[in-house]
Amino acid sequence: MIRRPRFFPSRQVFRTLTVAVSAAALPTLAAAQTNPAPPRPDERDAPTTLGAERMTGRPDREIILERNAEVTRGSTSLNADKATYDIIEDEVEATGTVRIKRFGDRYTGEELKLKLDTGQGYIINPTYKLENNNAQGRADRIDFLAQDQAVIEQGTYSTCEGPDPDWYLKSSKLNLDSGRDIGTASTAIVYFKGVPILGSPYMSFPLSDARKSGMLPPTVGTTNKGGLEVMVPYYFNIAPNRDLTVYPRLISRRGLQLGAKARYLGETYSGETNIEGMVNDRVTGTNRYAISSTHLQSLTPSLTFSSNINAASDDNYPNDFSNTITTASQRLLSRDVGLNYGGSFWNAALRATNYQVLQDPAAPIVRPYGRLPQLTYLAGRQDVNGFDWSAGADMTRFWHPDLVRGDRLVVNPRLSYPILNPGYFVTPSVSVHATTYSLQNETPGARSSFSRVLPTLSVDSGLIFERETGFLGRPATQTLEPRLFYVYTPFKDQSAFPNFDSALADFNFAQLFSENRFAGNDRISDANQLTAALVSRFIEESGEERMRLALAQRYYFNDQRVVANTLGASSVDARSDILLAAAGQVSSTLSVEASIQYSQTVRSTSRTNYGVRWQPAPKKVLNLQYRRDQPAALELVDVSGQWPIAERWYGVGRINYSIRDKKVSEGVLGVEYKADCWVFRAVAQRRPTGTGVATSAFFFQLELNGLSRIGSNPLEVLRTNVPGYQVINQP
């Protein structure tokens, strides 16, 4: 019914009028598929409700509403001093103080004309506020092209609250398409604190987090290797599952670098390719490039293809272009192509792997052998009449430009009989490691074939005790879990065997319970040894493990005679170093970890690691880690954190300090300022890119919420270097 009727020109009583309304027709790739913009509701059959203090006109043609006029149709509601509703055209004209709400968006103005069935119309001298991204502004005129499309003439746009926003976009014409979540601006200027900071004849921006094509904000930074760097990327949203980013980067000391990044995602495949290059580097006088490409595809439900291809033009590429595809840690660039087939209880893989080595002159890198190709097979089943069995095979052709080449065949069957009970377990196991070599040895008189067959017998056993106790005032269950692991493998002289891929494995808790001291298949350690360990855990009623304590040591009953190469020395120690470890979530805000490797022979610790993290609230985290490695001559202190230092100001950083060298090995230091609708970040980074070589970089970024990020992006640097870091303008 009509609301608040106070005066009628005739004795006729108006009833509710009903007319039809017509409906308008760099996130991850998956986000565009799983988070589409919600459709506008269909209000074609929704009733139209009118109200005013004074109503005149003809109920079958036109109704004039005066003083507090109201018109409502579904999600659209209008208030004005005066309004006229044309029933035949389904159109409203309003004057005075006009207020309208459409699908949560609000507009005010002096004059309005709107067709309710199509959503077309205009409003004069309006202000507006959009619900989806909290954007607002003012204009000379807004034309409504449809229910989800509007054109703003001579208007502003900002996500800041209040009549005087910290930043705003001013444009001669703004096109807002909420159906596609895209806004475009012609002759646009971005103002920050009243100062123009960015101008463009054409600019596009998102009205939500959805992906869209367009020019991305320029990034500006500086490094000690290249000087000032300016990059202006362009993003192509080709399809919901495909995109391409093209980024020209001007490096002041070197020249123009061009790069592109393509991503694609399908039901059975996915991949990413990065390529960048520079013609005639002004510093080196050469052409420079880098390529990185990965692809994964399911050819059938059981057959999978994968590839990982990387390349660079020269050894110094990681040093000179530290913020691009290659990094200091990528001096071994792999080229890998493989097929994998999975059966019901077996798996087979065929792959070819080779490497490009980007040499560090101060610390030369030994090139690994290429596998051209490698065929592996693994099968196994559990609980076959109480037995577990597995069988593995590996046939590889090893290639190297300078060293001995050859073929190797490895067969490794295993049989075990686990005895499992609530309070204990015993698992005896027997395996055979059979290997044969066929070498292409060019040394006169050298052997070209080798073979060995080595059996291994092992028994893994343990007990589990529990008791009810407390942990820091909370009820908990404490376990006591002693464990013994015995291994026997006879000695086989392997000093003349080639070594394609074996090295002494790192000494840790996992390696203590392995049968072979070496990684790879070229060396099988002789073993007559027993590992003893004791583990205790504190588990709360919820099942969460609060603390774990562990102690382990290995005892050798024979001398260890097998070495990784002929230059190594065998070991006559009767026991290994002692390993102690502790780790746990002490409280909801505090976690700790510690590990110690103690040598009883020299009565000192050879490796020590301590770490603590305190995270009392969001955007507050402190990390402290101490690491000492006596064999590697390392002693480091690593401090990182994110913390509010003043109102709206946050400090963030990481310092990795070498105590022995008395210098900072790696560091990141920055500040962030969070306003209501924008964030400013300034970050400096220093990281090693080679032995005795380091790169320094500076990042400055102004993030205008809901519009763009201007400057170089330090977020990935902060996430990588500061565990627990959180973006300050996200919930």
KAHU-V186284 format. One line per field, one symbol per residue. ss: DSSP state (2 for helix, 1 for strand, 0 for the rest). A space follows every 50 residues. Layout:
# KAHU-V186284
ss = ???
This chain:
# KAHU-V186284
ss = 00100001000000001100000000000022220000000000001111 10011111000111111111111001111111111100001111111111 11001111111111100000111100111000000111001111110011 11111111000000001111111111100001111111111100111111 11111100000001100011111000111111111111100111111111 10001111111111100011111111110000000001111111111100 00111111111100002222000000000001111111111100011111 11111110000000000001111111111111110011111111111110 00001111111111111111100111111111111111110000000011 11111111111110111111100111111111111111100000000000 00110000222200000110000000111111111111110000111111 11111100010000000000100010011111111000011111111110 00011111111111111001111111111000011111111111110011 11111111000011111111111100011111111111110011111111 1111000111100022222220000000000
